[in-house]
Amino acid sequence: MDLPNVEISLSTIDTERWGVQSARARNVLSSNLSKALQFCEEHSVKFLTARCPTSELKSAQDMEQAGFQLMDTLVYYSRKLDAVTIPEDTGQVLIRPVRSGDEDQVRSVASDSFKGYFGHYHADPRLNRKDCDDTYTSWAYRSCISRDVADEVLIADMNGDVAGFATLRLNSPEECEGVLFGVAPSAQGKGIYRSFMIQAMHWGIAQGRTRMIVSTQVNNIAVQKVWTRVGFEPSSSYYTFHKWFD
Ligand SMILES: CC(C)(COP(=O)(O)OP(=O)(O)OC[C@H]1O[C@@H](n2cnc3c(N)ncnc32)[C@H](O)[C@@H]1OP(=O)(O)O)[C@@H](O)C(=O)NCCC(=O)NCCS
């Protein structure tokens, strides 16, 4: 399998959030590990988030040897949007695009639904719990107000109140992505997430995309159940490691 070179860069958002010079790296492998570490040394990085394909177990072991600690495992699923029928949305809740004025309610739903979530930040005991929760809250909020963060946000509208949100991105002329989804605890279990997935596919088709991808932690069973039911298939997976340089 052809694997691309390591992609590593400083992360402004992590640096501001955690108060230490931070970087993110993708596709770290045994063959490029020293290059990634050299980048960190040259840029005085204190906190590195690094992803490694799960197919590269030897690379993951070499990262462990170098002091990287496993924080989560991400799975990606994908689905063709052309030539495969989109299931009917049988949900009872109105799904509509975000409107100006929804931002604060989206932030509040994100705060309630992601409290104590099990992402890579929460898995790191060195990071403050409340700040970990806030990563999702601020991400959801920024998605509503900046096209640099999300190309569209869908809202579950229950009698005028925001009961859930789904942030969407256009990755390439072919591909769109369902990025961050949350449903208020009081509205969960009513099929809102399933409706979001179906409406997100319709949005992707309307944008001319032929493929949609989604990702989550491997232990997020709720979303993977919905993905398989609406026709998504597993495509790839990554370990997320943290390394602290001190
Ligand atoms: C995951 C989440 C979006 C699901 O929303 P939802 O509207 O309740 O989902 P649905 O009603 O469409 O149900 C989806 C399936 O997952 C199950 N499910 C819902 N919440 C669950 C939970 N907390 N734990 C386990 N299963 C759950 C449902 O029972 C249903 O399965 P079933 O048909 O076999 O009963 C919502 O629980 C949530 O916001 N969780 C926290 C944030 C999160 O995980 N976001 C997704 C990753 S970005």
The ligand as an SDF file (V2000), in Angstrom:
LIG
                    3D

 48 50  0  0  0  0  0  0  0  0999 V2000
  -24.5370    9.7650   18.8190 C   0  0  0  0  0  0  0  0  0  0  0  0
  -25.7680   10.6700   18.7840 C   0  0  0  0  0  0  0  0  0  0  0  0
  -25.5190   11.7940   17.7780 C   0  0  0  0  0  0  0  0  0  0  0  0
  -26.9720    9.8090   18.3730 C   0  0  0  0  0  0  0  0  0  0  0  0
  -28.0910   10.6700   18.2150 O   0  0  0  0  0  0  0  0  0  0  0  0
  -29.6220   10.1190   18.2630 P   0  0  0  0  0  0  0  0  0  0  0  0
  -30.4560   11.1210   17.5490 O   0  0  0  0  0  0  0  0  0  0  0  0
  -29.9630    9.7410   19.6390 O   0  0  0  0  0  0  0  0  0  0  0  0
  -29.4740    8.8160   17.3520 O   0  0  0  0  0  0  0  0  0  0  0  0
  -30.6850    7.9360   16.7890 P   0  0  0  0  0  0  0  0  0  0  0  0
  -31.9380    8.2020   17.5340 O   0  0  0  0  0  0  0  0  0  0  0  0
  -30.7030    8.1170   15.2840 O   0  0  0  0  0  0  0  0  0  0  0  0
  -30.2290    6.4730   17.2080 O   0  0  0  0  0  0  0  0  0  0  0  0
  -29.1150    5.8660   16.7310 C   0  0  0  0  0  0  0  0  0  0  0  0
  -28.8890    4.5000   17.3580 C   0  0  0  0  0  0  0  0  0  0  0  0
  -27.9280    4.6810   18.4020 O   0  0  0  0  0  0  0  0  0  0  0  0
  -28.5270    4.3450   19.6430 C   0  0  0  0  0  0  0  0  0  0  0  0
  -28.0680    5.3250   20.6110 N   0  0  0  0  0  0  0  0  0  0  0  0
  -28.4290    6.6290   20.7090 C   0  0  0  0  0  0  0  0  0  0  0  0
  -27.7470    7.2090   21.7300 N   0  0  0  0  0  0  0  0  0  0  0  0
  -26.9440    6.2440   22.2450 C   0  0  0  0  0  0  0  0  0  0  0  0
  -26.0130    6.2220   23.2980 C   0  0  0  0  0  0  0  0  0  0  0  0
  -25.7440    7.3160   24.0350 N   0  0  0  0  0  0  0  0  0  0  0  0
  -25.3660    5.0540   23.5540 N   0  0  0  0  0  0  0  0  0  0  0  0
  -25.6120    3.9360   22.8190 C   0  0  0  0  0  0  0  0  0  0  0  0
  -26.4940    3.9040   21.7880 N   0  0  0  0  0  0  0  0  0  0  0  0
  -27.1530    5.0480   21.5330 C   0  0  0  0  0  0  0  0  0  0  0  0
  -30.0010    4.4120   19.4280 C   0  0  0  0  0  0  0  0  0  0  0  0
  -30.6780    3.6290   20.3790 O   0  0  0  0  0  0  0  0  0  0  0  0
  -30.1140    3.9070   18.0230 C   0  0  0  0  0  0  0  0  0  0  0  0
  -29.9560    2.4980   17.9580 O   0  0  0  0  0  0  0  0  0  0  0  0
  -31.2380    1.5140   17.9420 P   0  0  0  0  0  0  0  0  0  0  0  0
  -32.0430    1.9500   16.7350 O   0  0  0  0  0  0  0  0  0  0  0  0
  -30.6350    0.1610   17.8050 O   0  0  0  0  0  0  0  0  0  0  0  0
  -31.9620    1.7410   19.2190 O   0  0  0  0  0  0  0  0  0  0  0  0
  -26.0520   11.2800   20.1800 C   0  0  0  0  0  0  0  0  0  0  0  0
  -26.1340   10.2290   21.1180 O   0  0  0  0  0  0  0  0  0  0  0  0
  -24.9640   12.2450   20.6440 C   0  0  0  0  0  0  0  0  0  0  0  0
  -25.0790   13.4480   20.4320 O   0  0  0  0  0  0  0  0  0  0  0  0
  -23.9160   11.6910   21.2990 N   0  0  0  0  0  0  0  0  0  0  0  0
  -22.7950   12.4890   21.7900 C   0  0  0  0  0  0  0  0  0  0  0  0
  -21.9500   13.0820   20.6780 C   0  0  0  0  0  0  0  0  0  0  0  0
  -21.5760   12.0850   19.5980 C   0  0  0  0  0  0  0  0  0  0  0  0
  -21.2570   10.9210   19.8380 O   0  0  0  0  0  0  0  0  0  0  0  0
  -21.5700   12.5760   18.3400 N   0  0  0  0  0  0  0  0  0  0  0  0
  -21.2530   11.7540   17.1840 C   0  0  0  0  0  0  0  0  0  0  0  0
  -19.8040   11.8050   16.8580 C   0  0  0  0  0  0  0  0  0  0  0  0
  -19.3510   13.3240   16.0880 S   0  0  0  0  0  0  0  0  0  0  0  0
  1  2  1  0
  2  3  1  0
  2  4  1  0
  2 36  1  0
  4  5  1  0
  5  6  1  0
  6  7  2  0
  6  8  1  0
  6  9  1  0
  9 10  1  0
 10 11  2  0
 10 12  1  0
 10 13  1  0
 13 14  1  0
 14 15  1  0
 15 16  1  0
 15 30  1  0
 16 17  1  0
 17 18  1  0
 17 28  1  0
 18 19  1  0
 18 27  1  0
 19 20  2  0
 20 21  1  0
 21 22  1  0
 21 27  2  0
 22 23  1  0
 22 24  2  0
 24 25  1  0
 25 26  2  0
 26 27  1  0
 28 29  1  0
 28 30  1  0
 30 31  1  0
 31 32  1  0
 32 33  2  0
 32 34  1  0
 32 35  1  0
 36 37  1  0
 36 38  1  0
 38 39  2  0
 38 40  1  0
 40 41  1  0
 41 42  1  0
 42 43  1  0
 43 44  2  0
 43 45  1  0
 45 46  1  0
 46 47  1  0
 47 48  1  0
M  END
$$$$
